Amino acid sequence: MRKVIGIGETILDVIFENNKPSAAVPGGSVFNGIISLGRMGVDVRFISETGNDHVGNIILDFMKENNIPTDHVNVFPDGKSPISLAFLNKNNDAEYLFYKEYPKQRLDVIYPQINEDDIVIFGSFYALNPVLRDKTTELLEIARDRKAIVYYDPNFRSTHKDEAMKLTPIIIENLEYANIVRGSAEDFRYMYQMEDIDKIYKDKIKFYCSNFLYTSGNGNISLRSSQVAKEYPVTPIKAISTIGAGDNFNAGLIFGLLKYNIRYRDLDTIGESEWDKIIQCGKDFATEVCLSLNNSISKEFAIKYRKE
């Protein structure tokens, strides 16, 4: 059975509506998608770290409830589990404040077995952080050697836009490891001050990775690959929260790759009709998440979707 292996942070998202806390949900950009895939019955592994404290216990319990082994999570004794405060605006988009206190020793974990055609997902600042770089590249090297599919979501936040130039060499290295890149309009605005999809693909992505998806909130989803260039409209919905929308688009896309049996050897020859079906899965997952305050698809949605 093919596995999905994620590496990224775990964090407790405390969500505020009208400046009052309304929910506290375990989160983290790769984590949100991994939870959804766990709920879909996919064999998943997650590489991360958390503190030996109350918040850490909430996160570990949440993983177990959602079919995700905790064997690859480093529980550190000194330091505190990270927390984010997410303030929803009138469009239900979030503005974040982060509270983090990590120890010096990071990510002291044993990696899961990676086999050909498994899927490895990574991204966010976690994939750029110089402190974690050796551990990240170690995983990506194994994935490349074993012919696993590597999926990269830069998820580049405004908090790091002033460091974009300095981080560019690491971003390029990540793109070189990737077989599929999915980025948002915001990512490329903060990384490169660019918004034209074709220019971004030609100048920044194509040389390193041929399969590229570009999302822009409720705007079109753009696909560029060696075989296909296509725009996919997004059906307008009344979102309750957009936290986790991109993360779950990733999860849906990965679920589509598994469902339609896209393997490492197929990556350069995925045709338009296959992409249509895969991207529909991404849209379905993202839509579902926007209809609640949860960071992942609901268990009810997962049961129903598996039967379709």
Buried (B, 14 or more C-beta within 10 A) or exposed (E): EBBBBBBBBBBBBBBBBEEEEEBBBBBBBBBBBBBBBBBBEBBBBBBBBBBEBEBBBBBBEBBEEBBBBBEBBBBBEEBBBBBBBBBBEEEBBBEBEEEEEBBEEBBEBEBBEBEEBBBBBBBBBBBBBEEBEEBBBEBBEBBBEBBBBBBBBBBBBEEBBEEBEEBBEBBEBBBBBBBBBBBBBBBBBBBBEBEEBEEBBEEBBBEBBBBBBBBBBBEBBBBBBEBBBBEBEBEEEEBBBBBBBBBBBBBBBBBBBBBBEBEBEBBEEBEEEBBBEBBBBBBBBBBBBBBBBBBBBBEEBBEEBEEE
